[in-house]
Amino acid sequence: MTIAGLQKTTLLDYPGKVACTVFLRGCNFRCPFCQNGEILEGGEGDVTQEELLSFLQKRKGILDGVCVSGGEPLLQTDTPALLRAIKSLGYSVKLDTNGAFPDRLKALCAEKLVDFVAMDIKNSPQNYEKTAGVKVNMDAIAESAAFLLTGSVAYEFRTTVVKELHKGEDFVRIGQWLRGAKRYFLQTFRDSDSVLRRNLNPCSDAQMQAFKELVRPFIPAVLIRGEE
């Protein structure tokens, strides 16, 4: 298990919970707007599993949940063992995923190792690869989304909106694809020194509102992150 980092307290990453966020190293995507570029490759971890579990043991009664993020957490085959250890301490677990590993996602949910899933929707299916930065198995992405839409586990979908990568027609297509989703968030892109591609820009507030309205006929529960 390669843990790239630990945010010891967050009130934002896990809806309704006081949580910490664990970042697992490695990702199969190379999204140009990624904020965690330094952990996308494999390599040594900065936090051991033993150190993480010791921290969680000490924070019992203070923290409610653990958000497991990345990178892509399902890329590591020993993620289930880590989640079992976290769950054994009594914590609720939120998983952040790009949806590329539907079988692994379903297995974790079947074992009740995950209480909440946040799946990133990179773009409309027609423009997915330019936004993910690699060749994408869209059948796998669609399978993960369809599984979450069954409602067998609490979930949200979310899209980081970048001016150079997203257009109005993309959000119409996303709305049609995820019709009836319980929660869908648009997130404004934030530039930083760690972003993989330079010269990307956020959309204006007016553009974000317009995109939201394009989604609303299909997904009434659409929000811009920060409005909730």
C-alpha positions in Angstrom: 0.0 0.0 0.0 1.5 3.3 -1.1 0.0 6.3 0.7 1.1 9.6 -0.7 -0.3 11.8 2.0 -2.8 12.5 4.7 -5.0 15.6 5.3 -5.7 15.2 8.9 -9.0 17.1 9.1 -11.6 18.1 6.4 -15.1 19.4 6.6 -15.5 19.5 2.9 -14.4 16.2 1.4 -17.0 13.9 3.0 -20.6 15.3 3.0 -21.9 15.5 6.5 -18.8 14.2 8.2 -15.8 15.4 10.0 -13.2 13.4 8.2 -9.6 13.0 7.1 -8.5 12.4 3.5 -6.0 9.7 2.6 -4.2 10.1 -0.8 -3.1 6.9 -2.5 -0.3 7.1 -5.1 -0.8 6.3 -8.7 -3.4 7.0 -11.4 -4.3 5.6 -14.8 -5.5 8.9 -16.1 -3.6 12.1 -16.9 -6.2 14.8 -16.8 -4.6 18.1 -17.8 -6.3 20.0 -15.0 -5.2 17.5 -12.2 -4.2 19.2 -9.0 -2.3 16.1 -7.7 0.2 15.7 -10.5 3.0 14.8 -8.0 1.4 11.6 -7.0 0.2 10.2 -10.3 3.2 7.9 -10.7 4.1 5.0 -8.5 6.9 5.3 -6.0 7.5 5.4 -2.3 4.8 6.5 0.1 5.1 9.4 2.6 2.8 7.7 5.2 2.9 4.0 6.1 -0.3 2.0 6.6 0.7 1.5 10.2 1.1 5.2 10.8 -2.3 5.9 9.2 -4.0 3.3 11.3 -2.3 4.6 14.5 -3.5 8.1 13.6 -7.1 6.8 13.1 -7.0 4.9 16.3 -6.1 8.1 18.2 -8.8 10.1 16.4 -11.7 7.8 17.2 -14.5 9.9 18.6 -13.1 13.1 16.9 -13.3 12.0 13.2 -16.4 10.4 11.7 -15.1 9.3 8.4 -12.2 8.7 6.1 -12.1 9.9 2.5 -9.9 7.6 0.4 -8.7 9.6 -2.7 -5.8 9.7 -5.0 -4.6 9.4 -7.7 -7.0 6.6 -8.4 -7.5 4.4 -5.2 -8.8 1.4 -7.1 -5.5 1.1 -9.1 -3.8 -0.4 -6.0 -4.9 -4.0 -5.6 -4.4 -3.9 -1.8 -6.9 -1.1 -1.3 -9.6 -3.5 -0.1 -7.3 -4.6 2.8 -6.7 -1.0 3.8 -10.5 -0.3 3.7 -11.1 -3.4 5.9 -8.6 -2.1 8.4 -10.2 1.4 8.4 -13.7 0.0 8.7 -12.6 -2.3 11.6 -11.9 1.0 13.6 -15.5 2.0 13.1 -15.1 4.7 10.5 -17.4 5.5 7.6 -15.5 5.4 4.3 -15.9 7.6 1.2 -14.2 6.6 -2.0 -13.1 9.0 -4.8 -12.8 7.2 -8.1 -12.7 7.9 -11.8 -14.8 4.8 -12.5 -12.3 2.9 -14.6 -12.5 -0.3 -12.4 -16.2 -1.2 -12.1 -15.6 -4.7 -10.9 -13.4 -3.5 -8.1 -15.9 -0.8 -7.2 -18.8 -3.3 -7.1 -16.7 -5.7 -5.0 -15.9 -3.1 -2.4 -19.6 -2.0 -2.2 -20.8 -5.7 -1.9 -18.4 -6.2 1.0 -19.8 -3.0 2.5 -16.3 -1.5 2.7 -17.5 1.8 1.2 -20.3 4.0 2.5 -20.2 6.8 -0.1 -18.7 7.0 -3.6 -17.8 10.2 -5.5 -17.2 9.5 -9.2 -15.5 12.0 -11.4 -17.2 12.5 -14.7 -14.5 13.9 -16.9 -16.7 15.1 -19.8 -19.3 13.9 -22.2 -18.6 10.5 -23.6 -17.6 12.0 -27.0 -14.9 14.1 -25.4 -13.8 11.9 -22.6 -10.3 11.0 -23.8 -9.2 14.6 -24.4 -10.2 15.4 -20.8 -8.8 12.2 -19.2 -5.5 12.6 -21.1 -5.3 8.9 -22.1 -7.2 6.3 -24.1 -10.3 5.4 -22.0 -12.4 2.3 -21.9 -15.8 4.0 -21.9 -17.6 0.7 -21.4 -16.0 0.5 -18.0 -16.8 4.1 -17.1 -20.4 3.6 -18.2 -20.6 0.4 -16.1 -19.4 2.2 -13.0 -21.9 5.1 -13.5 -24.8 2.7 -14.2 -23.9 0.8 -11.0 -24.0 4.0 -8.9 -27.3 5.0 -10.5 -28.9 1.9 -9.1 -28.6 3.6 -5.7 -27.1 0.5 -3.9 -24.6 2.9 -2.3 -24.7 6.6 -1.5 -23.0 8.6 -4.3 -22.4 11.8 -6.1 -21.1 12.5 -9.6 -18.9 15.6 -10.2 -17.2 17.3 -13.1 -14.3 19.8 -12.8 -15.2 22.4 -15.4 -12.4 23.9 -17.5 -13.0 26.6 -20.1 -10.7 25.0 -22.7 -12.2 21.5 -22.3 -15.9 21.9 -21.7 -18.7 23.3 -23.9 -22.5 23.6 -23.4 -23.2 20.6 -25.6 -21.0 18.5 -23.3 -23.3 19.2 -20.3 -26.5 18.3 -22.3 -24.9 15.0 -23.2 -23.8 14.4 -19.6 -27.3 15.2 -18.4 -28.8 12.7 -20.8 -26.2 10.1 -19.8 -26.7 10.4 -16.0 -30.4 11.2 -16.2 -32.1 11.0 -12.7 -28.8 11.0 -10.7 -29.3 11.8 -7.1 -26.4 14.4 -6.9 -24.3 16.0 -9.6 -21.8 18.8 -8.9 -20.0 21.1 -11.2 -16.7 22.2 -9.8 -14.8 25.3 -10.9 -11.3 24.6 -12.1 -8.6 26.1 -9.8 -5.2 26.7 -11.3 -2.0 25.9 -9.3 1.6 25.1 -9.8 0.9 21.4 -9.7 -1.6 21.3 -12.6 -0.4 19.1 -15.4 -1.1 21.5 -18.2 -0.4 25.2 -18.1 -2.7 28.0 -19.5 -6.0 26.4 -18.5 -8.7 28.7 -17.2 -11.8 28.5 -15.1 -15.2 29.4 -16.5 -17.0 32.6 -15.3 -19.8 32.4 -12.8 -22.2 33.1 -15.5 -20.9 30.3 -17.7 -21.1 27.9 -14.7 -24.7 28.9 -14.1 -25.5 28.4 -17.8 -24.0 24.9 -17.8 -26.0 24.0 -14.6 -29.2 25.0 -16.4 -28.4 22.8 -19.3 -28.1 19.8 -17.0 -31.1 20.6 -14.8 -33.8 19.1 -17.2 -32.1 15.7 -16.8 -30.7 15.9 -13.3 -32.7 18.3 -11.1 -30.2 17.8 -8.2 -27.4 19.6 -10.0 -25.4 22.2 -8.1 -22.2 24.2 -8.4 -19.8 23.2 -5.7 -20.0 25.8 -3.0 -23.7 26.5 -3.5 -24.9 23.7 -1.2 
